Amino acid sequence: MSCGDGAAAAGWLLTLLTLAAARGAAVQLQGNGYDGLLVAINPRVPEDQKLLANIKEMITEASFYLFNATQRRVYFQNIKILIPATWKANGYGKPQHESYEKAEVIVAAPYWKHGDEPYTLQYGECGNVGKYIHFTPNFLVNDYLIDVYGSRGRVFVHEWAHLRWGVFDEYNNEKPFYITGQNQVKVTRCTSDLAGIYVCEKKSCTEGNCVINQLTGLFKEGCAFIPERTQTAKSSIMYMQSLSSVVEFCNESNHNREAPNLQNRMCDYRSTWDVIISSMDFNNTLPRTDTSLPPPPTFSLLQKRDRVICLVLDVSHSMNGDDRINRLRQAAELYLLQVVEDNSYVGIVTFSNEGEIRSQLRQIVNKDIRKQLASYLPTAAPSGGTNICVGLQLGFEVNLFYYRVIKKQDGNIYGSEIILLTAGEDSGIIECFSNVINSGSIIHTIALGPSAAKEVEQLAHETGGLAFFASDRLDSNDLIDGFCAISSGSGDTFSHSIQIESVGERTESYKQFSRTVSIDSTVGKDTFFVVTWQTAEPPRITLLDPNGKNYTNKDFEVNTVLQVARLQIPGIAEVGEWTYVLMNTHPSPQALTMTVTSRAAISTIPAITVKAHISNDRNEYPRSMVVYAQVSRGFSPILGANVTAIIKPETGDPLSLELLDNGAGSDIVKNDGVYSRYIYSFSENGRYNLKVRVQRANKTVRPHPTVPWSHSMYIPGYIENGKIQMNPPRPSVISNEDIETRVGGFSRTASGGSFIMSAVPTRPYTDVFPPCKIIDLHARTANDMIILSWTASGDDLDQGQAASYEIRTSESPLELRDNFDKTMLVNTSDLTPQHAGYKEIFVFKPEAFATENITIIYVAVRAIDKASLHSDISNIAQAVKFVPPMDYLTGNIAYSISRKVLLGFGLITVVCLITSATICALKKRKKVVIAETATNLL
C-alpha cells in the first residue's frame, strides 16, 4: 500500500470513527425525533398481546409528555419492539443489528423479589448515558400500579431522563426529610411547592403519631409524606411525575439545593434541567416554533426465529507462526462443541486470496452434528494473501442458504451473524465496508496478533457485533475466551455457555501447574474441562471432584494432533471445589492452559453471570478509562466477590487490577453488583484485551436491601377531596428467607472485548493523573463538632496514596462549587491520607457553629498528590446542627392530624376543629397525620 493509499485509508477511517462517535448509542436524535429506540422482551416472558399494546400506548403518551417537558424540543419518532423467538410467529419483521443485549428498554422478570418498581441501570457519572430501563410485565399490564407510580407514559419519561441524560432522583428514601437553614423540617423533594401532609405508617410511632426526634430534629421512622392529588406545582418529573400538574423538570429558578438527594450529590447541586439542556442532544436541537404537536411514534415489531451464524476464518500466510492455525482450531472446535447454542444453524468459510466454503449451514441438533462441523475446520498450512472481503462475501452466501434453501424464502440475511477471525492486514477491506454494514448481518470480529487489519473492530461496532483481540502469548487463552464470549444475545441466559475458568501458565519441565475451581449450584449442566498444550504428548492430567473422585488422562478425550484433551462431566457436575493438576512431562518448558465451561443447572433458576466492558473502545492517552464488571444472578447483584481485571497489550506484560464495588472512585453505586476501577497505565499503543476473573468463597452474604437508585418513586398514597387514600404498602425488597442466603463458592471468567490506545508516550511518564474525585463524602454533627467520612482516593486516580487533603466549608453549596479556593479553609495539618480505598474519618469544630443563627454548613474536600495535582472537588456534604426552639423543648412533641393549615382561623381554632372532625376517622384508621401547624413543617 502506498503512502497515498495509507492517507486515504486513514482519512476514511477517521470519517467513519467520527460518524460512529456522533451516533453513540443505537437510538439517534434525527431533527427533533428519537429514531431507533429498541424495546426488547425477554424470552422468559409469556406471550401476551396486551403487553405489546400497552408498550405502544406507554411510549405514545411518553412522547407527547416528553415534548412538552423539554419545551417542544424532542419526542419519540420510530420505535422497534423485539419479540422473543419463544412467541409464535405473527408476520413480524426481521431484525438487522438489533438484539436483546443492545436494547435501551427491556421487559423482564423483576429485579430481586421486591415487585415491579421500574428502574434504570445507571452506574456512570452525572450526565452519562445509562445501560437500560427495566420494566416488568406486571407493571405494563396491571393498571392498579398506576396509582402507585403514575401513568406509564410519565414513568417512562422519568426513566428516560435517567437513561439518556444521566440525571438522578430528587427524592431520597433513606433521607426522606431534612432540616432547612431556617431550622424547619421539610420533605426531600424538588420543588418545595408541592403540598401534602404527614402520615404515620408504622407501629413505631408513639400512639400512632409522627414523632420528632429531639436529638436530630427529624421525624422518627414511620412517617411518610402524602401529597395532595390536585396540585398547582409544575415540577418536578424527577421527584413525583405521577401528579397531573407536574409537567416540567426542576430548573435553576425552583431547584431545591438544600434537599439531600442524589441529584444534588451527583451533579454538584445543578438542577435536572440544567444537566439535560447541557447534553449533546440539545447542542443543535432548537424548540419547534410551530404550534402543532409532533406525530405519534411509529412502531416496528421484529422477531428473530433461528440463530444463523457462519465462521469466516483466515488461512492466509498471516496465520503462519506462533502456532496460530492450531490455536484457531482449538478455539473454534471448543466453540462448536461446547458454546454455540442448540438448534443454531452454523456454517464454515475460510479465506486467503480466495475463499472456500468448508461447510454449508448445519443445524445443531445433537453432538454428532457438532463433531461433524468441527471436522471441517482448516488443517492445511496457511498460504496466500489476506482478502477479508472475499471471506465475508462467502459467509453471506452461506447464511443466505438458510433463507433460500432451508426456509424456501427469497430474502435478505438480516439478523444473521458472522464470526470473522483474521491475523492479516488488508487495505482492500475499504471496498466492501459499506456493503457489509448495509447487509443487515451482525459481524463479530477477533483480531489475532498485532498485524490484524485495523478496520475490523469498526465492522463490529457498526453492525452491533462484538470485538475481541488475541495476543500471540502461548500461555494466554485469549482466542478461546473470545469465542466463549460470543453468545446469541437473545437474553436467554439459561441456554448460554458460561465460562467458569480460563487460565494458562508457562510450566517448566517436570513441574506442575495446579489450581482450584468452584462449581456452584447455579451451573453444572454440560460441564467441560479442556486442556491444551504445545508438545507431541499431553501433560499428565489429574482432576479431583468435591467428593474425591479422581479423573486422569484416560478419562479425557485426547487429540494429540490438535493438542487438546476434553472431559465432559456426565449429568450435573458436583457442587464444590474441583482441583486440577497439570504436570509437564516434556523435557522442555511449555504453555499449559485449562478452560472450564458449563450451563445453568436448572432451566428455571438463573445462573451467576459476569458481563465485562471498558468505558471507551478507542482512547487517547492521557485520558483515563474505567473497567466494569457486572456480577449478577438474573437481575440480582452478587456482592462480596473478588473481581480481577487482566488487561493485555499486543506484546507487553499483562496488567492486573482489582475491581471494587465500594461506592468510591469510579464505582458510583455501592453494593449494586457492578465492580469497577480506573485504568490509566498503558505500556504501548495498539490493541488491548480485557478479561475478568471473578471468585467468591463459600460464605454467607447479606443482600443489600435497596434497589438500584435510579428508579421511580413508590407513592404511599394521596389526599383526594380531603380524604387520605393509601396505596398498598410497598412490597419488601427481599423476602425473609433471602435476608441471609448461603451461596456456595463460585468461579467465573469473562472476556470484556478489546480496545485501542493511541498517543501513549515512551517511559518514563510524567505524572499527569491527579487523585480521583471523592464521591462519598458524608458529614454529621455531634455537639459543635463536624464528623466527616469518605473513602480515600489515590495518588493517581484511585490507586496509590494521596499526599494531602484540602477541606473547605461554606454556608452556600454553590460557593464551594464555583469558588472553592475562596471559601473557609479547615486546618488538616494532622490528617495524613491513607491508601486508596480505605475509610477516612476527620473531626473538626467549625467557627460558623459559634454563631447561633447558623445551623447548616456545607463541606467539600479535594485530594492533592505528590506532584501537586489536585482532584476535582468532592461531592458537597451538608452538616446540620439542630437547634430546638424553646417552645418545642417544653411542648408536646407528638402532633396530630390536619389536612391543611388554615392560618386565618388561628392555631387553637384549627386544632380544635380538626380534632372534632376526625375522631371517627382516627378510630377506624390508626394512621395519624401530623398537623401542618405552620407550613414550615413542609
C-alpha positions, -999 to 999 in steps of 0.1 A, spaced: 0 0 0 14 34 -10 17 64 13 -12 80 -6 -33 49 -1 -25 50 36 -35 86 39 -68 78 21 -74 49 43 -66 69 74 -90 97 63 -117 72 55 -113 55 89 -113 89 107 -145 99 90 -161 66 99 -150 69 135 -163 104 137 -197 93 124 -197 64 149 -188 87 178 -215 111 168 -241 83 168 -231 69 202 -260 47 214 -283 29 190 -311 54 193 -304 85 174 -319 120 175 -329 129 140 -341 165 140 -364 166 170 -373 130 170 -356 100 186 -352 73 159 -345 36 165 -353 32 202 -352 -5 209 -376 -22 234 -368 -60 239 -389 -86 256 -371 -113 275 -376 -149 261 -389 -159 295 -419 -135 293 -451 -154 283 -467 -143 251 -493 -115 257 -506 -92 230 -519 -68 257 -482 -63 267 -474 -51 232 -505 -28 231 -495 -13 264 -459 -7 254 -471 12 224 -496 32 245 -469 40 271 -444 53 246 -470 72 227 -481 90 259 -445 95 268 -437 111 235 -462 140 240 -453 143 277 -416 145 268 -422 170 240 -438 194 265 -414 187 293 -384 196 270 -401 228 259 -411 214 225 -376 201 217 -378 163 214 -402 134 211 -401 97 202 -404 91 164 -396 55 155 -397 26 179 -386 -10 174 -400 -38 196 -380 -70 196 -403 -100 201 -387 -131 216 -384 -163 195 -404 -181 222 -435 -162 209 -455 -175 179 -446 -162 145 -471 -135 135 -458 -118 104 -433 -98 124 -404 -81 106 -368 -94 107 -343 -76 129 -310 -65 115 -284 -55 141 -309 -54 169 -306 -78 199 -319 -80 234 -284 -73 248 -283 -39 229 -318 -27 239 -324 6 256 -355 -8 273 -360 -44 284 -392 -61 296 -383 -89 320 -390 -105 354 -385 -83 385 -352 -72 400 -348 -90 433 -382 -101 445 -395 -67 456 -421 -62 430 -425 -41 399 -406 -9 405 -394 5 372 -357 14 373 -327 24 351 -294 6 354 -272 37 357 -237 35 370 -220 64 353 -214 99 364 -238 128 362 -247 134 325 -235 99 314 -258 76 294 -272 46 314 -274 10 303 -311 2 301 -345 8 315 -362 -23 331 -400 -27 332 -417 -59 344 -446 -74 325 -468 -69 356 -461 -32 356 -471 -30 320 -503 -49 321 -518 -43 355 -535 -9 359 -535 -9 398 -499 1 397 -508 34 380 -520 47 414 -486 38 429 -463 52 402 -485 74 380 -493 68 343 -469 46 324 -460 73 299 -450 97 327 -429 69 344 -412 63 310 -401 99 308 -388 98 344 -367 68 335 -357 81 301 -341 112 318 -320 87 339 -310 67 308 -304 93 282 -293 124 301 -277 109 333 -298 128 359 -307 114 393 -338 112 415 -348 142 436 -362 122 465 -344 101 489 -359 70 505 -331 68 531 -334 105 540 -370 115 533 -368 146 555 -342 173 562 -338 204 583 -335 237 564 -313 267 571 -343 282 589 -344 252 613 -375 238 596 -383 201 588 -391 196 551 -395 168 527 -366 158 504 -381 169 471 -380 194 442 -397 217 442 -407 228 477 -441 240 464 -457 206 464 -485 204 491 -493 175 513 -493 161 549 -475 136 571 -489 102 579 -475 77 604 -474 43 587 -456 22 613 -463 10 648 -431 25 659 -448 59 661 -458 69 696 -496 65 700 -499 65 662 -485 100 658 -455 111 638 -428 120 664 -398 143 661 -365 131 674 -353 157 699 -317 150 690 -319 152 652 -349 174 648 -362 150 621 -392 126 623 -386 92 637 -390 62 614 -425 56 602 -436 90 589 -444 94 552 -453 125 532 -487 121 515 -491 146 486 -523 163 475 -536 146 443 -545 181 430 -516 205 429 -506 237 412 -468 230 412 -455 221 377 -423 203 387 -405 181 391 -406 150 369 -376 135 387 -395 138 420 -431 129 416 -441 126 379 -474 109 390 -491 142 398 -511 155 370 -499 191 375 -462 180 371 -451 187 336 -416 201 340 -381 193 352 -367 214 381 -348 243 368 -325 270 382 -354 291 394 -371 264 415 -343 239 422 -341 228 459 -304 229 467 -309 221 504 -325 187 497 -302 157 504 -309 139 472 -288 122 446 -293 148 420 -276 174 443 -249 150 454 -240 135 420 -245 167 399 -229 193 422 -262 209 430 -272 216 394 -309 213 385 -321 184 364 -330 207 336 -295 223 336 -280 189 332 -305 179 305 -301 210 284 -263 206 285 -264 172 269 -253 165 233 -290 160 224 -296 198 227 -264 211 212 -281 217 179 -317 210 187 -339 240 189 -376 241 201 -401 237 174 -417 270 165 -450 258 151 -479 252 174 -487 217 163 -480 186 183 -455 160 169 -469 130 152 -474 99 174 -445 73 172 -444 46 147 -437 10 158 -419 -18 141 -424 -53 156 -393 -76 149 -387 -112 157 -356 -134 152 -366 -170 148 -334 -190 145 -297 -182 151 -278 -183 118 -240 -180 121 -210 -185 98 -174 -188 109 -152 -169 85 -116 -179 92 -83 -166 79 -60 -192 65 -36 -168 47 1 -166 52 -6 -142 81 -16 -172 101 19 -187 100 40 -187 132 31 -186 169 11 -218 164 -18 -196 151 -36 -221 129 -36 -248 156 -48 -223 182 -75 -213 158 -86 -249 155 -86 -254 193 -107 -223 199 -131 -228 170 -136 -265 180 -144 -256 216 -169 -231 203 -186 -257 181 -186 -285 206 -194 -265 238 -205 -230 233 -229 -224 203 -264 -230 214 -285 -260 204 -307 -256 173 -284 -229 158 -275 -231 122 -237 -230 117 -215 -229 85 -178 -225 80 -158 -205 54 -120 -200 51 -102 -173 31 -68 -162 19 -66 -146 -16 -97 -166 -24 -124 -181 -2 -137 -216 3 -170 -228 18 -159 -256 41 -194 -264 53 -229 -252 44 -252 -244 73 -259 -274 96 -285 -272 124 -271 -283 157 -295 -309 170 -271 -334 185 -234 -340 194 -227 -357 161 -235 -325 142 -212 -306 164 -184 -330 158 -190 -331 120 -188 -293 119 -156 -294 139 -141 -318 113 -144 -291 86 -121 -267 104 -90 -259 84 -60 -282 87 -37 -272 58 -7 -249 62 -16 -213 58 -7 -196 25 -16 -167 2 -26 -131 8 -54 -118 30 -87 -108 13 -113 -102 41 -140 -91 16 -139 -124 -2 -143 -143 31 -172 -121 42 -190 -124 8 -188 -162 10 -201 -160 46 -231 -140 34 -238 -166 7 -237 -194 33 -261 -175 56 -284 -168 26 -287 -206 22 -308 -206 53 -335 -183 39 -335 -196 3 -330 -233 7 -339 -242 43 -368 -217 47 -377 -216 10 -379 -178 11 -365 -151 -11 -350 -125 12 -320 -110 29 -296 -120 56 -310 -96 82 -301 -107 117 -276 -135 107 -242 -135 122 -205 -137 111 -176 -146 133 -146 -131 115 -111 -142 126 -81 -126 109 -44 -120 116 -36 -102 84 -35 -66 70 -59 -59 42 -61 -25 26 -89 -37 4 -114 -40 32 -125 -4 25 -141 -16 -8 -167 -38 9 -172 -19 41 -205 -2 32 -219 -34 17 -211 -53 49 -227 -27 71 -258 -25 49 -262 -63 47 -281 -63 80 -257 -90 93 -240 -88 127 -202 -91 124 -183 -103 154 -145 -99 150 -114 -115 165 -81 -98 157 -53 -123 162 -18 -108 167 -5 -72 162 -8 -71 124 -46 -78 120 -64 -53 99 -71 -21 119 -105 -17 105 -121 -49 117 -132 -35 151 -152 -9 133 -171 -35 114 -182 -50 147 -192 -17 161 -212 -6 131 -231 -39 129 -239 -44 166 -212 -72 169 -186 -79 195 -149 -71 190 -120 -92 205 -82 -92 204 -60 -122 210 -23 -118 215 4 -143 205 13 -152 240 11 -190 241 2 -190 278 -28 -169 271 -63 -182 264 -74 -150 246 -86 -168 214 -107 -193 234 -120 -165 256 -132 -145 225 -151 -175 211 -166 -183 245 -180 -148 248 -200 -149 216 -235 -159 227 -268 -154 210 -276 -120 226 -312 -132 229 -314 -127 266 -319 -164 272 -290 -169 296 -303 -204 305 -291 -217 272 -258 -198 272 -225 -215 278 -208 -199 309 -170 -197 312 -161 -209 347 -123 -210 343 -97 -198 317 -61 -198 327 -27 -205 312 8 -208 325 43 -214 312 53 -246 330 88 -257 334 99 -292 326 86 -318 350 69 -291 370 32 -289 377 5 -263 373 -24 -266 397 -55 -246 407 -89 -250 423 -121 -240 405 -156 -237 422 -187 -251 406 -217 -236 423 -253 -247 424 -265 -224 396 -244 -243 370 -233 -278 363 -250 -289 331 -228 -296 301 -197 -291 322 -164 -295 302 -128 -294 313 -105 -287 284 -66 -288 285 -43 -276 257 -5 -279 254 22 -274 228 43 -306 225 36 -340 209 24 -356 241 -2 -343 266 7 -333 301 -3 -357 330 -38 -346 340 -53 -351 374 -88 -337 382 -104 -342 417 -141 -335 422 -156 -324 456 -164 -360 466 -129 -372 460 -135 -388 426 -103 -388 405 -102 -382 367 -70 -387 348 -58 -388 311 -77 -420 304 -110 -403 312 -103 -374 288 -108 -375 251 -73 -367 239 -64 -353 205 -26 -353 201 -27 -337 167 -48 -308 179 -31 -309 213 -64 -308 232 -78 -330 259 -115 -327 267 -137 -342 295 -174 -338 298 -188 -344 332 -219 -367 330 -252 -352 342 -249 -323 366 -214 -316 379 -210 -318 417 -212 -286 436 -180 -276 454 -143 -272 447 -127 -291 418 -89 -293 419 -68 -299 388 -31 -306 384 -13 -304 350 22 -319 350 46 -310 322 62 -344 314 81 -329 284 119 -321 288 112 -285 277 91 -257 292 57 -253 275 24 -234 280 -4 -253 295 -40 -240 297 -72 -250 313 -107 -239 302 -139 -249 321 -174 -242 307 -208 -251 319 -245 -242 316 -274 -234 340 -282 -265 361 -319 -258 362 -339 -242 335 -359 -221 359 -331 -207 381 -307 -182 365 -270 -189 368 -245 -164 381 -231 -145 352 -204 -118 345 -205 -91 319 -173 -71 315 -166 -40 294 -144 -9 291 -158 26 291 -142 35 257 -133 12 229 -109 38 215 -89 60 237 -61 86 235 -35 89 263 -37 106 289 -75 102 291 -83 75 317 -109 48 313 -130 27 336 -132 -11 336 -166 -25 346 -177 -60 356 -214 -67 364 -218 -98 385 -254 -109 389 -278 -138 391 -306 -129 368 -312 -92 378 -300 -97 414 -265 -84 422 -238 -106 436 -219 -89 464 -187 -97 482 -169 -112 452 -132 -109 444 -130 -94 409 -98 -90 390 -94 -74 355 -65 -86 334 -55 -61 306 -32 -75 280 -14 -54 253 -2 -67 219 33 -75 231 40 -64 267 32 -80 300 -4 -80 313 -17 -57 340 -39 -70 368 -63 -47 385 -87 -54 414 -122 -41 408 -143 -28 436 -180 -23 444 -174 2 473 -192 34 460 -159 53 457 -137 64 428 -151 51 396 -177 30 414 -207 53 415 -231 30 433 -221 9 463 -233 -27 465 -250 -29 432 -230 -58 418 -211 -36 394 -174 -36 402 -151 -10 386 -117 7 386 -99 34 367 -72 23 343 -46 48 331 -13 30 329 -5 17 293 27 3 281 22 8 243 0 19 215 -23 -6 198 -49 -32 208 -56 -44 243 -76 -73 255 -98 -72 286 -105 -103 307 -122 -105 341 -118 -132 367 -144 -135 395 -142 -157 426 -160 -159 459 -156 -182 488 -183 -203 502 -198 -178 527 -229 -160 539 -236 -127 523 -264 -104 534 -281 -90 503 -282 -52 501 -318 -42 509 -321 -14 484 -330 -13 447 -308 5 422 -311 42 429 -324 54 396 -360 43 399 -395 56 400 -408 67 434 -433 44 452 -461 68 462 -476 57 496 -509 74 490 -527 107 481 -551 132 496 -581 135 474 -612 156 483 -600 159 518 -596 122 523 -564 101 526 -563 73 500 -534 50 509 -519 27 484 -509 -9 494 -476 -9 514 -445 -11 493 -435 -47 489 -405 -58 509 -373 -56 488 -364 -91 497 -383 -118 515 -373 -130 549 -358 -162 537 -334 -142 515 -321 -120 543 -292 -143 547 -286 -166 517 -257 -190 519 -244 -192 484 -217 -217 475 -183 -205 463 -181 -198 426 -157 -190 398 -163 -171 366 -142 -158 337 -154 -134 311 -139 -115 282 -146 -78 280 -136 -74 244 -108 -52 231 -99 -15 230 -73 5 211 -49 30 227 -30 58 209 -6 86 219 10 65 247 43 81 255 76 63 260 87 58 295 94 74 319 60 90 323 53 125 335 27 124 363 -5 137 346 -31 118 367 -44 136 398 -63 118 426 -98 108 416 -128 128 428 -141 118 462 -178 110 457 -189 96 491 -181 125 515 -206 123 544 -210 148 572 -227 146 606 -227 167 637 -220 159 674 -224 188 697 -205 216 680 -182 192 660 -185 180 624 -175 144 617 -165 138 581 -161 104 565 -151 94 530 -131 68 510 -95 77 504 -86 84 468 -51 77 455 -20 94 441 -31 86 406 -69 84 404 -80 55 427 -45 39 431 -17 47 455 -18 73 482 -25 110 481 -1 134 497 -27 157 515 -63 168 517 -78 203 514 -111 207 532 -132 238 530 -166 250 543 -192 275 533 -228 284 541 -235 280 504 -230 249 483 -227 270 452 -199 290 467 -180 257 473 -188 245 438 -179 277 420 -153 294 442 -137 266 462 -104 284 467 -122 315 483 -141 296 510 -132 288 546 -101 265 549 -101 238 576 -68 230 593 -58 195 582 -22 195 593 -27 164 614 -46 145 586 -24 120 567 -41 103 537 -45 66 538 -40 43 508 -68 44 482 -99 25 492 -95 29 530 -120 48 551 -110 83 562 -126 100 593 -119 136 603 -134 156 631 -132 194 634 -150 223 651 -163 249 626 -161 285 635 -195 291 620 -213 270 646 -203 295 672 -228 318 656 -262 308 670 -282 315 638 -261 293 616 -274 257 616 -262 243 582 -226 242 569 -216 228 536 -183 209 533 -161 197 504 -127 181 501 -102 176 474 -71 154 474 -36 165 463 -8 142 451 30 145 453 31 164 421 7 190 435 -21 178 411 -54 180 428 -86 161 423 -119 176 413 -139 189 442 -158 162 461 -195 159 464 -207 186 487 -218 173 521 -243 190 544 -237 192 581 -268 202 601 -268 215 636 -303 211 651 -312 240 675 -345 231 692 -367 262 697 -376 270 733 -413 263 729 -405 230 712 -384 218 742 -412 224 767 -442 214 745 -458 183 733 -437 167 705 -465 144 692 -487 164 667 -520 151 655 -539 154 623 -547 182 599 -552 183 563 -540 219 556 -533 248 579 -559 275 579 -537 303 592 -566 328 593 -585 309 620 -556 307 645 -538 277 657 -562 268 686 -593 270 664 -577 248 638 -566 221 662 -600 220 679 -620 219 647 -598 192 631 -597 171 663 -635 171 664 -639 164 628 -616 134 627 -623 114 659 -642 88 639 -616 86 613 -589 80 639 -609 52 654 -612 35 621 -577 42 610 -546 41 632 -527 62 608 -524 97 621 -513 127 603 -491 154 617 -505 188 616 -490 213 592 -492 235 623 -472 260 604 -463 253 569 -427 253 580 -430 215 586 -435 210 548 
